[in-house]
Amino acid sequence: ANGRTGFRPTMELNGSWGGYTGEGAKTVLPSKAFAKISCRLVPNMSSEKITKKILDYFTSTAPEGVTVKAAEHHGGEPYMTPIDSHEYRAAAKAIETTFGKEPIPVRGGGSIPICALFEKELGLKIVFMGFGLDSDNLHRSKEKNDVFNFYKGIETIPYFHQYYAKGK
């Protein structure tokens, strides 16, 4: 499952609509159809190139007489922190110090498009330290954060700064 959510690129259909959308049934072919899609990229993929490939594909496969219109809303380059980086090792040591157990690195597919730009412009690796549990329902209904883990997260951050500073 982790491969599906963190290792591989994806294309998601976020929504689609067209034709008659009112109450009751209508058996007509719609004159227009709409879709919203997004893609999760992995290292060595370019958001600009992928967007162009998708638009070219839709345009080239449209039947004669069908017009394809598309708008790019935003794009972001993929990002992954190497687990052998100083930044990651400092974070792992801080988590182990606070929680008493070595953390297991987990890749999570998400969209924080500023990360690749931060590394490019600032020359720093970005480290995400999540202190929630799967049962916290991140970005779902009844989302919560366990108070114990919240305070443990606060306790972890100074250790991260300490271990990070020692290695630089």
DSSP file (Angstrom, degrees, kcal/mol; ACC not computed):
  #  RESIDUE AA STRUCTURE BP1 BP2  ACC     N-H-->O    O-->H-N    N-H-->O    O-->H-N    TCO  KAPPA ALPHA  PHI   PSI    X-CA   Y-CA   Z-CA
    1    1 A A    >>        0   0    0      0, 0.0     4,-1.4     0, 0.0     3,-0.6   0.000 360.0 360.0 360.0 -36.3    0.0    0.0    0.0
    2    2 A N  H 3>> +     0   0    0      1,-0.3     4,-2.0     2,-0.2     5,-0.8   0.857 360.0  58.9 -61.6 -32.8    2.9    2.4    0.7
    3    3 A G  I 3>>S+     0   0    0      1,-0.2     5,-1.5     3,-0.2     4,-0.6   0.863 106.1  48.2 -61.8 -35.5    4.0    2.1   -2.9
    4    4 A R  I <45S+     0   0    0     -3,-0.6    -1,-0.2     1,-0.2    -2,-0.2   0.798 120.0  36.4 -75.0 -28.5    0.6    3.3   -4.0
    5    5 A T  I  <5S+     0   0    0     -4,-1.4   104,-1.5   102,-0.1    -2,-0.2   0.590 135.0  10.2-102.5 -10.8    0.6    6.3   -1.7
    6    6 A G  I  <5S+     0   0    0     -4,-2.0    -3,-0.2   102,-0.2   102,-0.2   0.630 119.2  48.7-140.9 -22.4    4.2    7.4   -1.6
    7    7 A F  I  <<S+     0   0    0     -5,-0.8    -3,-0.2    -4,-0.6    -4,-0.1   0.789  98.9  56.8 -97.9 -29.8    6.5    5.8   -4.2
    8    8 A R  S   <S-     0   0    0     -5,-1.5     2,-0.1     1,-0.1    32,-0.0  -0.704  81.2-107.7-111.1 153.3    4.8    6.0   -7.5
    9    9 A P        -     0   0    0      0, 0.0     2,-0.3     0, 0.0    32,-0.2  -0.424  40.3-166.2 -70.5 154.0    3.4    8.9   -9.6
   10   10 A T  E     -A   40   0A   0     30,-1.9    30,-1.7    -2,-0.1     2,-0.4  -0.936  21.7-152.1-137.1 160.3   -0.4    9.1   -9.7
   11   11 A M  E     -A   39   0A   0     -2,-0.3     2,-0.4    28,-0.2    28,-0.2  -0.989  22.5-165.0-130.3 126.1   -3.1   10.8  -11.7
   12   12 A E  E     -A   38   0A   0     26,-3.3    26,-2.0    -2,-0.4     2,-0.8  -0.900  20.8-140.5-116.0 139.7   -6.4   11.4   -9.8
   13   13 A L  E     -A   37   0A   0     -2,-0.4    24,-0.2    24,-0.2     3,-0.1  -0.878  22.3-179.5 -91.6 108.5   -9.8   12.4  -11.1
   14   14 A N  E     -     0   0A   0     22,-2.6     2,-0.3    -2,-0.8    23,-0.2   0.742  62.6 -21.1 -83.2 -24.7  -11.0   14.8   -8.4
   15   15 A G  E     -A   36   0A   0     21,-1.3    21,-2.8    -3,-0.1     2,-0.3  -0.917  54.3-166.8-177.6 152.1  -14.3   15.5  -10.0
   16   16 A S  E     +A   35   0A   0     -2,-0.3     2,-0.3    19,-0.2    19,-0.2  -0.993  13.4 162.1-147.9 149.7  -16.3   15.3  -13.2
   17   17 A W  E     +A   34   0A   0     17,-1.9    17,-3.3    -2,-0.3     2,-0.3  -0.981   7.4 133.7-160.0 162.3  -19.6   16.6  -14.4
   18   18 A G  E     +A   33   0A   0     -2,-0.3    15,-0.2    15,-0.2    -2,-0.0  -0.880  45.9  34.2 165.1 167.6  -21.6   17.3  -17.6
   19   19 A G  S    S-     0   0    0     13,-1.0     2,-0.4    -2,-0.3    10,-0.1  -0.279 108.2  -4.1  67.6-152.2  -24.9   16.9  -19.2
   20   20 A Y        +     0   0    0      8,-0.2     6,-0.1     6,-0.1    -2,-0.1  -0.629  58.7 170.9 -79.8 125.1  -28.1   17.2  -17.2
   21   21 A T        +     0   0    0     -2,-0.4    -1,-0.1     4,-0.1     3,-0.1   0.299  43.6 101.4-118.3   7.5  -27.4   17.6  -13.5
   22   22 A G  S    S-     0   0    0      1,-0.2     4,-0.1     0, 0.0     2,-0.0  -0.080  84.4 -63.0 -81.0-173.3  -30.9   18.3  -12.2
   23   23 A E  S    S+     0   0    0      2,-0.1    -1,-0.2     0, 0.0    -2,-0.0  -0.346  99.6  22.0 -70.5 152.2  -33.3   16.0  -10.4
   24   24 A G  S    S-     0   0    0     -3,-0.1     2,-0.3    -2,-0.0     0, 0.0  -0.117  95.8 -60.7  82.5 177.2  -34.6   13.0  -12.3
   25   25 A A        -     0   0    0      2,-0.0     2,-0.4    -4,-0.0    -4,-0.1  -0.747  39.3-177.2-103.4 146.5  -33.2   11.2  -15.3
   26   26 A K        -     0   0    0     -2,-0.3     2,-0.8    -6,-0.1    -6,-0.1  -0.989  16.5-152.9-137.4 131.0  -32.5   12.4  -18.8
   27   27 A T        +     0   0    0     -2,-0.4     2,-0.3     2,-0.1    -2,-0.0  -0.543  51.6 123.0-104.9  67.0  -31.2   10.2  -21.5
   28   28 A V        -     0   0    0     -2,-0.8    -8,-0.2    -8,-0.0    -2,-0.1  -0.912  65.2-114.9-123.2 152.3  -29.4   12.8  -23.6
   29   29 A L        -     0   0    0     -2,-0.3   -10,-0.1   -10,-0.1    -2,-0.1  -0.758  40.3-120.3 -83.4 127.0  -25.8   13.0  -24.7
   30   30 A P        -     0   0    0      0, 0.0     3,-0.1     0, 0.0    -1,-0.0  -0.355   8.4-148.2 -69.7 146.4  -24.2   16.0  -23.1
   31   31 A S  S    S+     0   0    0      1,-0.2     2,-0.3    -2,-0.0    -2,-0.0   0.657  85.5  31.2 -84.5 -16.7  -22.7   18.7  -25.3
   32   32 A K        -     0   0    0      2,-0.0   -13,-1.0     0, 0.0     2,-0.3  -0.990  62.9-174.0-140.0 147.6  -20.1   19.5  -22.7
   33   33 A A  E     -A   18   0A   0     -2,-0.3     2,-0.3   -15,-0.2   -15,-0.2  -0.991   8.4-161.8-139.7 147.7  -18.2   17.5  -20.1
   34   34 A F  E     +A   17   0A   0    -17,-3.3   -17,-1.9    -2,-0.3     2,-0.3  -0.931   8.1 179.1-131.0 150.9  -15.8   18.7  -17.4
   35   35 A A  E     -A   16   0A   0     -2,-0.3     2,-0.5   -19,-0.2   -19,-0.2  -0.993  17.2-151.2-149.5 147.0  -13.1   17.0  -15.3
   36   36 A K  E     +A   15   0A   0    -21,-2.8   -22,-2.6    -2,-0.3   -21,-1.3  -0.988  25.7 175.7-117.6 125.6  -10.7   18.1  -12.7
   37   37 A I  E     -A   13   0A   0     -2,-0.5     2,-0.3   -24,-0.2   -24,-0.2  -0.897  11.7-172.4-126.7 157.3   -7.5   16.1  -12.4
   38   38 A S  E     -A   12   0A   0    -26,-2.0   -26,-3.3    -2,-0.3     2,-0.4  -0.958  10.2-147.7-141.1 161.5   -4.3   16.3  -10.4
   39   39 A C  E     -A   11   0A   0     -2,-0.3     2,-0.6   -28,-0.2   -28,-0.2  -0.981   6.8-146.3-131.6 142.2   -1.1   14.4  -10.5
   40   40 A R  E     -A   10   0A   0    -30,-1.7   -30,-1.9    -2,-0.4     2,-0.2  -0.950  26.4-157.0-105.3 125.4    1.4   13.4   -7.8
   41   41 A L        -     0   0    0     -2,-0.6    38,-0.3   -32,-0.2     3,-0.1  -0.599   6.0-150.4-101.4 161.0    4.9   13.4   -9.2
   42   42 A V    >   -     0   0    0     -2,-0.2     3,-1.1     1,-0.2    38,-0.1  -0.791  46.6 -58.4-121.7 167.8    8.0   11.7   -8.0
   43   43 A P  T 3  S+     0   0    0      0, 0.0    -1,-0.2     0, 0.0     3,-0.1  -0.084 121.8  28.5 -50.3 146.5   11.7   12.7   -8.3
   44   44 A N  T 3  S+     0   0    0      1,-0.3     2,-0.4    34,-0.2    33,-0.0   0.571  95.3 112.3  74.5  14.6   13.0   13.3  -11.8
   45   45 A M    <   -     0   0    0     -3,-1.1     2,-0.5     4,-0.0    -1,-0.3  -0.922  58.0-144.9-111.5 144.0    9.5   14.3  -13.1
   46   46 A S     >  -     0   0    0     -2,-0.4     4,-2.7     1,-0.1     5,-0.2  -0.926   6.9-148.2-110.3 127.7    8.8   17.9  -14.2
   47   47 A S  H  > S+     0   0    0     -2,-0.5     4,-2.3     1,-0.2     5,-0.2   0.880 101.2  52.2 -60.8 -37.1    5.3   19.4  -13.6
   48   48 A E  H  > S+     0   0    0      2,-0.2     4,-2.0     1,-0.2    -1,-0.2   0.929 112.3  44.0 -65.0 -45.3    5.6   21.5  -16.7
   49   49 A K  H  > S+     0   0    0      2,-0.2     4,-2.4     1,-0.2    -2,-0.2   0.904 114.2  49.4 -67.7 -41.3    6.5   18.4  -18.9
   50   50 A I  H  X S+     0   0    0     -4,-2.7     4,-2.4     2,-0.2     5,-0.2   0.919 110.0  51.3 -65.0 -43.0    3.8   16.2  -17.4
   51   51 A T  H  X S+     0   0    0     -4,-2.3     4,-2.5    -5,-0.2     5,-0.2   0.929 110.9  48.6 -58.7 -45.5    1.2   18.9  -17.8
   52   52 A K  H  X S+     0   0    0     -4,-2.0     4,-2.9     1,-0.2     5,-0.2   0.913 110.4  50.9 -62.0 -43.1    2.1   19.3  -21.5
   53   53 A K  H  X S+     0   0    0     -4,-2.4     4,-2.3     2,-0.2    -1,-0.2   0.906 111.5  47.7 -62.2 -41.5    2.0   15.5  -22.1
   54   54 A I  H  X S+     0   0    0     -4,-2.4     4,-2.5     2,-0.2     5,-0.2   0.945 113.9  46.0 -65.1 -47.8   -1.4   15.2  -20.5
   55   55 A L  H  X S+     0   0    0     -4,-2.5     4,-2.3     1,-0.2    -2,-0.2   0.914 113.1  50.2 -62.3 -42.6   -2.8   18.2  -22.5
   56   56 A D  H  X S+     0   0    0     -4,-2.9     4,-2.6    -5,-0.2    -1,-0.2   0.900 110.5  50.8 -61.3 -40.8   -1.2   16.8  -25.7
   57   57 A Y  H  X S+     0   0    0     -4,-2.3     4,-1.7    -5,-0.2    -2,-0.2   0.951 111.3  46.0 -63.5 -49.8   -2.8   13.4  -25.1
   58   58 A F  H  X S+     0   0    0     -4,-2.5     4,-0.6     1,-0.2    -1,-0.2   0.902 115.9  46.8 -60.9 -40.5   -6.3   14.7  -24.5
   59   59 A T  H >< S+     0   0    0     -4,-2.3     3,-0.6    -5,-0.2    -1,-0.2   0.914 112.9  48.2 -67.5 -43.0   -6.1   16.9  -27.6
   60   60 A S  H 3< S+     0   0    0     -4,-2.6    -1,-0.2     1,-0.2    -2,-0.2   0.741 114.3  45.5 -73.1 -22.5   -4.6   14.2  -29.8
   61   61 A T  H 3< S+     0   0    0     -4,-1.7    -1,-0.2    -5,-0.2    -2,-0.2   0.470  83.6 113.8 -99.9  -2.3   -7.2   11.5  -28.8
   62   62 A A  S << S-     0   0    0     -4,-0.6     3,-0.1    -3,-0.6     6,-0.1  -0.488  73.0-112.7 -69.3 135.6  -10.3   13.8  -29.1
   63   63 A P    >   -     0   0    0      0, 0.0     3,-2.1     0, 0.0    -1,-0.1  -0.217  46.3 -77.3 -62.7 158.9  -12.7   12.7  -31.8
   64   64 A E  T 3  S+     0   0    0      1,-0.3     3,-0.1     3,-0.0     0, 0.0  -0.322 121.6  25.0 -56.9 135.5  -13.1   15.0  -34.9
   65   65 A G  T 3  S+     0   0    0      1,-0.3     2,-0.5    -3,-0.1    -1,-0.3   0.324  95.6 114.1  89.8  -7.9  -15.4   17.9  -34.0
   66   66 A V    <   -     0   0    0     -3,-2.1     2,-0.5    -4,-0.0    -1,-0.3  -0.846  54.1-151.6 -99.8 130.4  -14.6   17.7  -30.3
   67   67 A T        -     0   0    0     -2,-0.5     2,-0.5    -3,-0.1    -8,-0.0  -0.857   3.1-154.6-102.3 132.4  -12.8   20.7  -28.8
   68   68 A V        -     0   0    0     -2,-0.5     2,-0.4    -6,-0.1    -9,-0.0  -0.927  13.6-179.7-107.1 125.0  -10.5   20.2  -25.7
   69   69 A K        +     0   0    0     -2,-0.5     2,-0.3     2,-0.0    -2,-0.0  -0.979   5.9 174.8-121.8 137.7   -9.9   23.2  -23.5
   70   70 A A        -     0   0    0     -2,-0.4     2,-0.4     2,-0.0    -2,-0.0  -0.994  17.0-159.9-143.7 149.3   -7.8   23.0  -20.4
   71   71 A A        -     0   0    0     -2,-0.3     2,-0.6     0, 0.0    -2,-0.0  -0.997  15.5-140.5-129.3 130.8   -6.4   25.3  -17.8
   72   72 A E        -     0   0    0     -2,-0.4     3,-0.1     1,-0.2    -2,-0.0  -0.799  15.9-173.9 -88.8 125.6   -3.4   24.7  -15.6
   73   73 A H        -     0   0    0     -2,-0.6     2,-0.3     1,-0.4    -1,-0.2   0.918  59.9 -36.2 -88.2 -47.9   -4.1   25.9  -12.1
   74   74 A H        -     0   0    0      2,-0.0    -1,-0.4     0, 0.0     2,-0.3  -0.965  52.8-155.3-166.9 162.0   -0.7   25.4  -10.4
   75   75 A G        -     0   0    0     -2,-0.3     2,-0.3    -3,-0.1   -27,-0.0  -0.966   4.3-168.7-141.9 158.8    2.1   23.0  -10.4
   76   76 A G        -     0   0    0     -2,-0.3   -35,-0.2    40,-0.0    38,-0.1  -0.995  25.5-115.1-148.6 146.2    4.8   22.0   -8.1
   77   77 A E        -     0   0    0     36,-0.5    39,-0.4    -2,-0.3    40,-0.1  -0.520  39.9-102.2 -81.3 149.4    8.0   19.9   -8.4
   78   78 A P        -     0   0    0      0, 0.0     2,-0.3     0, 0.0   -34,-0.2  -0.264  37.8-164.2 -67.8 157.3    8.3   16.6   -6.5
   79   79 A Y        +     0   0    0    -38,-0.3     2,-0.3   -36,-0.1    33,-0.1  -0.997  16.0 171.9-146.3 139.6   10.3   16.4   -3.4
   80   80 A M        -     0   0    0     -2,-0.3    47,-0.0   -38,-0.1    27,-0.0  -0.953  26.5-136.3-146.9 127.8   11.9   13.7   -1.3
   81   81 A T        -     0   0    0     -2,-0.3     2,-0.1    44,-0.1    -2,-0.0  -0.723  28.4-122.2 -82.3 122.9   14.3   14.0    1.6
   82   82 A P    >   -     0   0    0      0, 0.0     3,-1.7     0, 0.0     6,-0.4  -0.446  11.4-139.5 -64.6 134.5   17.1   11.5    1.4
   83   83 A I  T 3  S+     0   0    0      1,-0.3    -2,-0.0    -2,-0.1     0, 0.0   0.582 101.9  59.1 -75.5  -6.4   17.1    9.4    4.6
   84   84 A D  T 3  S+     0   0    0      4,-0.1    -1,-0.3     5,-0.0     2,-0.1   0.342  83.7 112.2 -97.5   7.0   20.9    9.5    4.6
   85   85 A S  S <> S-     0   0    0     -3,-1.7     4,-2.5     1,-0.1     5,-0.2  -0.416  78.4-120.5 -76.7 154.7   20.9   13.3    4.8
   86   86 A H  H  > S+     0   0    0      1,-0.2     4,-2.4     2,-0.2     5,-0.2   0.897 113.5  54.9 -58.5 -41.3   22.1   15.1    7.8
   87   87 A E  H  > S+     0   0    0      1,-0.2     4,-2.0     2,-0.2    -1,-0.2   0.923 109.8  44.7 -62.1 -45.6   18.7   16.8    8.2
   88   88 A Y  H  > S+     0   0    0     -6,-0.4     4,-3.0     1,-0.2     5,-0.2   0.935 112.5  51.3 -64.9 -44.8   16.9   13.4    8.2
   89   89 A R  H  X S+     0   0    0     -4,-2.5     4,-2.3     1,-0.2    -2,-0.2   0.884 109.5  50.7 -61.4 -38.1   19.4   11.8   10.6
   90   90 A A  H  X S+     0   0    0     -4,-2.4     4,-2.1     2,-0.2    -1,-0.2   0.908 112.4  47.0 -64.7 -41.1   19.0   14.8   13.1
   91   91 A A  H  X S+     0   0    0     -4,-2.0     4,-2.5     2,-0.2    -2,-0.2   0.923 111.8  50.0 -66.1 -43.9   15.2   14.4   12.9
   92   92 A A  H  X S+     0   0    0     -4,-3.0     4,-2.4     1,-0.2    -2,-0.2   0.906 111.5  48.4 -62.0 -41.8   15.4   10.7   13.4
   93   93 A K  H  X S+     0   0    0     -4,-2.3     4,-2.5    -5,-0.2    -1,-0.2   0.896 111.0  50.8 -65.8 -39.6   17.7   11.0   16.4
   94   94 A A  H  X S+     0   0    0     -4,-2.1     4,-2.1     2,-0.2    -2,-0.2   0.910 111.5  47.5 -63.9 -42.4   15.4   13.7   18.0
   95   95 A I  H  X S+     0   0    0     -4,-2.5     4,-3.1     2,-0.2     6,-0.4   0.918 112.6  49.1 -65.4 -42.9   12.3   11.5   17.6
   96   96 A E  H  X S+     0   0    0     -4,-2.4     4,-1.9     1,-0.2    -2,-0.2   0.899 110.2  52.0 -63.7 -39.6   14.2    8.5   19.1
   97   97 A T  H  < S+     0   0    0     -4,-2.5    -1,-0.2    -5,-0.2    -2,-0.2   0.919 118.4  36.5 -60.9 -44.2   15.3   10.7   22.0
   98   98 A T  H  < S+     0   0    0     -4,-2.1    -2,-0.2    -5,-0.2    -1,-0.2   0.919 128.2  31.2 -78.2 -45.4   11.8   11.8   22.7
   99   99 A F  H  < S-     0   0    0     -4,-3.1    -3,-0.2     2,-0.2    -2,-0.2   0.619  97.6-127.1 -93.6 -13.9    9.8    8.7   22.0
  100  100 A G  S  < S+     0   0    0     -4,-1.9     2,-0.3    -5,-0.4    -4,-0.2   0.607  78.9  87.9  79.6  10.4   12.3    6.1   23.0
  101  101 A K  S    S-     0   0    0     -6,-0.4    -2,-0.2    -5,-0.1    -1,-0.2  -0.997  83.2-107.8-142.1 145.4   12.1    4.3   19.6
  102  102 A E        -     0   0    0     -2,-0.3    -9,-0.1    -3,-0.1     2,-0.1  -0.541  42.8-120.4 -69.9 131.4   13.8    4.6   16.3
  103  103 A P        -     0   0    0      0, 0.0    -1,-0.1     0, 0.0    -7,-0.1  -0.389  14.4-131.1 -73.5 152.2   11.4    6.1   13.7
  104  104 A I        -     0   0    0     -2,-0.1     2,-0.1   -12,-0.0     0, 0.0  -0.911  26.5-121.5-100.8 121.7   10.5    4.2   10.6
  105  105 A P        -     0   0    0      0, 0.0     2,-0.4     0, 0.0   -22,-0.0  -0.425  33.4-173.7 -66.4 134.7   10.8    6.4    7.5
  106  106 A V        -     0   0    0     -2,-0.1     2,-0.4     2,-0.0    -2,-0.0  -0.996  18.3-140.7-130.4 131.4    7.5    6.7    5.6
  107  107 A R        -     0   0    0     -2,-0.4     2,-0.5   -27,-0.0  -100,-0.1  -0.769  20.7-167.2 -88.1 136.0    6.9    8.3    2.3
  108  108 A G        -     0   0    0     -2,-0.4     2,-0.5  -102,-0.2  -102,-0.2  -0.984  18.0-133.5-127.4 126.6    3.7   10.2    2.1
  109  109 A G        +     0   0    0   -104,-1.5     2,-0.3    -2,-0.5  -103,-0.1  -0.645  50.4 130.7 -75.9 124.4    2.2   11.5   -1.1
  110  110 A G        -     0   0    0     -2,-0.5     2,-0.5  -104,-0.1    -2,-0.0  -0.921  56.2-106.5-157.7-179.8    1.0   15.0   -0.6
  111  111 A S        +     0   0    0     -2,-0.3     3,-0.1   -71,-0.1    -2,-0.1  -0.818  49.6 139.8-128.6  96.6    1.3   18.4   -2.2
  112  112 A I    >   +     0   0    0     -2,-0.5     3,-1.9     1,-0.1     4,-0.3  -0.725  25.0 179.8-125.4  78.3    3.5   20.9   -0.6
  113  113 A P  T 3>  +     0   0    0      0, 0.0     4,-0.6     0, 0.0   -36,-0.5   0.585  67.8  71.6 -65.3 -10.3    5.0   22.3   -3.8
  114  114 A I  H 3> S+     0   0    0      1,-0.2     4,-2.7     2,-0.1     5,-0.2   0.709  78.7  79.8 -76.3 -18.8    7.2   24.9   -2.0
  115  115 A C  H <> S+     0   0    0     -3,-1.9     4,-2.3     1,-0.2     5,-0.2   0.915  92.0  46.2 -59.2 -49.2    9.6   22.2   -0.7
  116  116 A A  H  > S+     0   0    0    -39,-0.4     4,-2.3    -4,-0.3    -1,-0.2   0.883 114.0  50.4 -62.2 -37.0   11.6   21.7   -3.9
  117  117 A L  H  X S+     0   0    0     -4,-0.6     4,-3.0     2,-0.2     5,-0.3   0.900 107.4  53.3 -67.4 -41.0   11.9   25.4   -4.3
  118  118 A F  H  X>S+     0   0    0     -4,-2.7     4,-3.1     2,-0.2     6,-0.6   0.939 111.3  46.0 -57.8 -46.9   13.1   25.8   -0.7
  119  119 A E  H  X5S+     0   0    0     -4,-2.3     4,-1.8     3,-0.2    -2,-0.2   0.931 114.9  47.6 -63.0 -43.8   15.9   23.3   -1.4
  120  120 A K  H  <5S+     0   0    0     -4,-2.3    -2,-0.2    -5,-0.2    -1,-0.2   0.932 122.9  32.0 -62.2 -47.1   16.8   24.9   -4.7
  121  121 A E  H  <5S+     0   0    0     -4,-3.0    -2,-0.2     1,-0.1    -3,-0.2   0.838 130.9  31.6 -83.5 -34.6   16.9   28.5   -3.3
  122  122 A L  H  <5S-     0   0    0     -4,-3.1    -3,-0.2    -5,-0.3    -2,-0.2   0.614  93.9-130.4-101.2 -14.8   18.1   27.9    0.2
  123  123 A G     << +     0   0    0     -4,-1.8     2,-0.4    -5,-0.5    -4,-0.2   0.776  65.1 126.9  70.3  25.6   20.2   24.8   -0.2
  124  124 A L        -     0   0    0     -6,-0.6     2,-0.3    -5,-0.0    -1,-0.3  -0.900  60.4-125.5-118.1 144.3   18.5   23.0    2.6
  125  125 A K        -     0   0    0     -2,-0.4     2,-0.4    -3,-0.1   -44,-0.1  -0.658  27.9-131.2 -80.4 143.2   16.8   19.7    2.8
  126  126 A I        -     0   0    0     -2,-0.3     2,-0.5   -11,-0.0   -38,-0.1  -0.821  19.9-163.0 -98.0 134.4   13.3   19.8    4.1
  127  127 A V        -     0   0    0     -2,-0.4     2,-0.5   -40,-0.1   -47,-0.0  -0.976   5.1-156.9-121.1 127.7   12.3   17.4    6.9
  128  128 A F        -     0   0    0     -2,-0.5     2,-0.6   -47,-0.0   -47,-0.0  -0.901   7.6-171.7-100.9 126.0    8.7   16.5    7.7
  129  129 A M        -     0   0    0     -2,-0.5     2,-0.4   -34,-0.0    -2,-0.0  -0.904   5.9-168.1-119.1 102.0    8.2   15.3   11.2
  130  130 A G        -     0   0    0     -2,-0.6    -2,-0.0     1,-0.1     0, 0.0  -0.740  13.0-177.5 -90.6 135.7    4.6   14.0   11.7
  131  131 A F        +     0   0    0     -2,-0.4    -1,-0.1     2,-0.1    15,-0.1   0.274  51.6  99.7-114.0   8.8    3.5   13.3   15.2
  132  132 A G        -     0   0    0     13,-0.1     2,-0.3    17,-0.1    13,-0.1  -0.372  64.5-127.4 -90.3 172.8    0.0   12.1   14.5
  133  133 A L    >   -     0   0    0     -2,-0.1     3,-2.0     1,-0.1     5,-0.3  -0.762  27.0-109.0-113.9 161.5   -1.3    8.5   14.2
  134  134 A D  G >  S+     0   0    0      1,-0.3     3,-1.4    -2,-0.3     4,-0.2   0.860 119.7  61.5 -56.1 -34.5   -3.2    6.8   11.4
  135  135 A S  G 3  S+     0   0    0      1,-0.3    -1,-0.3     2,-0.1    -3,-0.0   0.532  82.9  80.8 -72.4  -4.6   -6.2    6.9   13.8
  136  136 A D  G <  S-     0   0    0     -3,-2.0     8,-2.5     7,-0.1    -1,-0.3   0.583  94.4-135.6 -77.7  -8.6   -6.1   10.7   13.8
  137  137 A N    X   -     0   0    0     -3,-1.4     3,-2.2     6,-0.2    -2,-0.1   0.916  20.0-147.6  57.6  49.6   -7.9   10.8   10.4
  138  138 A L  T 3  S-     0   0    0     -5,-0.3    -1,-0.2     1,-0.3     3,-0.1  -0.254  76.4  -3.6 -52.4 125.7   -5.6   13.4    8.8
  139  139 A H  T 3  S+     0   0    0      1,-0.2    -1,-0.3     0, 0.0     2,-0.3   0.734 117.7 100.1  60.4  27.8   -7.7   15.5    6.3
  140  140 A R  S X  S-     0   0    0     -3,-2.2     3,-0.9    -4,-0.2    -1,-0.2  -0.774  86.1 -66.4-129.1 175.7  -10.8   13.4    6.9
  141  141 A S  T 3  S+     0   0    0     -2,-0.3    -1,-0.1     1,-0.2     0, 0.0  -0.331 120.3  21.9 -63.9 149.5  -13.9   13.7    8.9
  142  142 A K  T 3  S-     0   0    0      1,-0.2    -1,-0.2    -3,-0.0     2,-0.1   0.844  85.4-178.8  59.1  37.3  -13.4   13.6   12.7
  143  143 A E    <   +     0   0    0     -3,-0.9     2,-0.3     2,-0.0    -6,-0.2  -0.417   8.7 164.0 -63.8 140.1   -9.8   14.7   12.3
  144  144 A K        -     0   0    0     -8,-2.5     2,-0.4    -2,-0.1    -1,-0.0  -0.918  32.9-138.4-148.9 172.7   -8.0   14.9   15.6
  145  145 A N        -     0   0    0     -2,-0.3     2,-0.2   -13,-0.1   -13,-0.1  -0.968  28.3-119.8-140.8 124.5   -4.6   15.1   17.2
  146  146 A D     >  -     0   0    0     -2,-0.4     4,-2.2     1,-0.1     5,-0.1  -0.430  16.6-140.0 -65.2 130.2   -3.7   13.1   20.3
  147  147 A V  H  > S+     0   0    0      1,-0.2     4,-2.4     2,-0.2     5,-0.2   0.883 100.9  55.6 -61.5 -40.6   -2.6   15.5   23.1
  148  148 A F  H  > S+     0   0    0      1,-0.2     4,-2.2     2,-0.2    -1,-0.2   0.945 111.6  42.8 -57.3 -49.6    0.2   13.2   24.2
  149  149 A N  H  > S+     0   0    0      2,-0.2     4,-2.4     1,-0.2    -1,-0.2   0.842 109.7  58.7 -67.2 -33.1    1.7   13.2   20.7
  150  150 A F  H  X S+     0   0    0     -4,-2.2     4,-1.8     2,-0.2    -1,-0.2   0.951 111.0  40.6 -58.9 -50.1    1.2   16.9   20.4
  151  151 A Y  H  X S+     0   0    0     -4,-2.4     4,-2.1     1,-0.2    -2,-0.2   0.855 112.7  54.7 -70.0 -34.3    3.3   17.6   23.5
  152  152 A K  H  X S+     0   0    0     -4,-2.2     4,-1.6    -5,-0.2    -1,-0.2   0.877 106.4  53.4 -64.5 -36.1    5.9   15.0   22.5
  153  153 A G  H  X S+     0   0    0     -4,-2.4     4,-1.5     2,-0.2    -2,-0.2   0.919 107.9  49.2 -62.4 -44.0    6.2   16.8   19.2
  154  154 A I  H  < S+     0   0    0     -4,-1.8    -2,-0.2     1,-0.2    -1,-0.2   0.894 111.1  50.8 -60.9 -39.8    6.9   20.0   21.0
  155  155 A E  H  X S+     0   0    0     -4,-2.1     4,-0.7     1,-0.2    -1,-0.2   0.803 107.1  55.7 -67.4 -29.6    9.5   18.2   23.1
  156  156 A T  H  X S+     0   0    0     -4,-1.6     4,-2.1     1,-0.2     3,-0.4   0.852  91.5  70.2 -73.1 -36.3   11.1   16.8   19.9
  157  157 A I  H  X S+     0   0    0     -4,-1.5     4,-2.3     1,-0.2     5,-0.2   0.879  95.9  49.9 -58.0 -46.4   11.8   20.1   18.1
  158  158 A P  H  > S+     0   0    0      0, 0.0     4,-2.4     0, 0.0    -1,-0.2   0.889 110.1  52.8 -61.0 -35.3   14.6   21.4   20.4
  159  159 A Y  H  X S+     0   0    0     -4,-0.7     4,-3.0    -3,-0.4     5,-0.3   0.916 106.9  52.7 -63.2 -41.2   16.4   18.1   20.1
  160  160 A F  H  X S+     0   0    0     -4,-2.1     4,-2.8     1,-0.2     5,-0.2   0.947 110.0  47.5 -57.9 -48.3   16.2   18.3   16.4
  161  161 A H  H  X S+     0   0    0     -4,-2.3     4,-2.5     1,-0.2    -1,-0.2   0.905 113.0  49.7 -60.0 -41.3   17.8   21.8   16.5
  162  162 A Q  H  X S+     0   0    0     -4,-2.4     4,-1.7     2,-0.2    -2,-0.2   0.948 115.3  41.3 -62.4 -50.1   20.5   20.5   18.9
  163  163 A Y  H  X S+     0   0    0     -4,-3.0     4,-1.1     1,-0.2    -2,-0.2   0.856 114.8  52.0 -69.9 -34.4   21.4   17.5   16.7
  164  164 A Y  H  X S+     0   0    0     -4,-2.8     4,-0.6    -5,-0.3     3,-0.5   0.936 110.0  48.4 -65.0 -46.1   21.2   19.5   13.5
  165  165 A A  H >< S+     0   0    0     -4,-2.5     3,-0.8    -5,-0.2    -2,-0.2   0.843 105.6  59.0 -64.7 -34.3   23.5   22.2   14.8
  166  166 A K  H 3< S+     0   0    0     -4,-1.7    -1,-0.2     1,-0.2    -2,-0.2   0.846 107.4  46.3 -63.9 -33.3   26.0   19.6   16.0
  167  167 A G  H 3<        0   0    0     -4,-1.1    -1,-0.2    -3,-0.5    -2,-0.2   0.523 360.0 360.0 -90.6  -4.9   26.5   18.1   12.6
  168  168 A K    <<        0   0    0     -3,-0.8    -1,-0.2    -4,-0.6    -2,-0.2   0.438 360.0 360.0-100.4 360.0   26.9   21.4   10.6
